[in-house]
Amino acid sequence: MSGKNIAETQRLVKFIERLPFSEKDKKTWLAELHENGINDEMVEDVHQKFLKITTDKLGSDWDRARDNMEITGIIKQWRLSQASKNFGHSH
């Protein structure tokens, strides 16, 4: 796993494992996370596929809202850590 983003990576792993994604997607994403950590393309793929999951598979509208807040929070935190890392190198 990538060094500085371990917390976001672990949160994303738990999110992927908990939700009803296809087994193929889960295996692909979890292998990528384990090998390389989070990257833009993968996190966008997870988010887009999450948005396509029907509410009945998630449980309720509340479950969907909670899960959407979780994935959005993971993405924002990861992007913030990426930006702060890049900011430090620009000076």
Sequence and secondary structure as in RCSB ss.txt:
>XXXX:A:sequence
MSGKNIAETQRLVKFIERLPFSEKDKKTWLAELHENGINDEMVEDVHQKFLKITTDKLGSDWDRARDNMEITGII
KQWRLSQASKNFGHSH
>XXXX:A:secstr
  STTHHHHHHHHHHHHHS   HHHHHHHHHHHHHH   HHHHHHHHHHHHHS HHHHSSHHHHHHHHHHHHHHH
HHHHHHHHHHHHHH  
